[in-house]
Amino acid sequence: MASNIVTLAQIPTLTQLYRGRLLSPSQQPGSNSPSKALNDILSHIQYDITRLQVDGIVNAANQWLQGGGGVDGAIHHAAGSQLLAECRTLDGCNTGDAKITNGYNLPAAKVIHAVGPIYEERYHLTLERLLRSCYRRSLQLAVENNLRSVAFSAISTGVYGYPNLEAAQAVLDEVGKFLRKDDNASKFDRIIFCSFMPADVEAYQRFLPFYFPPMPEDIGNANTSPETKADNGW
Ligand code: AR6
């Protein structure tokens, strides 16, 4: 396997990012109280999602599920032609919904293909519901298929034009709601927000601390965890 494949152990959690001073508390008071359980399973990295060795990666697909550009193209390219063959058996996918396939040549075992909305400002509320639905449906599929580690691409924020800051806020709120419900957090070892563009990195760095604030002890001492800084050069 190629050496630039990243395993779960190499991807820092929010707890580790806070301890290593790689993520700063939000200046805006948030409505959520800090949760160690959530900060221990959530991660944010900037990386090529096709190089992640996790149980499942979430593709930003289109309704035809026939491949395309952006992350969809990268995933199909890395997975090989068997992925397209399996996608062709799925009869497409509605916007806001998701379907699952094998990962073939990818380091990830499964691919969840979610179809995000094409952004138009005048339909913002409807489109936000559809974007939230992509993440909820993907998490439901992950639970149904026993995927304990899942990485999300930033659905709709590329070709489909969804504004990065708005997308990150809707996504983090929706994923937080899902994980706080029905003991869902215990069904995952890790949920990774995988950014690619600098605009998404900034959006997630800004809003992760608002939706998932640090535990007080994780920001209390500047020397808490020097090994986190050394290990993770994100
Ligand atoms: N790893 C992680 N993220 C990536 C990668 C990668 N290798 N490559 C791009 N991204 P987009 P959409 C990020 O355009 O907006 C396709 O043609 C990218 O920076 O891939 O949902 C489909 O077939 C951006 O933040 O998806 C559809 O027709 C994010 O992935 C259409 O584009 C999503 O950008 C879907 O558009």
Boltz pocket constraint, residues with backbone or C-beta under 6 A from the ligand:
constraints:
  - pocket:
      binder: B
      contacts: [[A, 47], [A, 48], [A, 49], [A, 50], [A, 60], [A, 61], [A, 62], [A, 67], [A, 68], [A, 69], [A, 70], [A, 71], [A, 72], [A, 73], [A, 74], [A, 116], [A, 153], [A, 154], [A, 155], [A, 156], [A, 157], [A, 158], [A, 159], [A, 160], [A, 161], [A, 162], [A, 194], [A, 195], [A, 196], [A, 197], [A, 200]]
      max_distance: 6.0
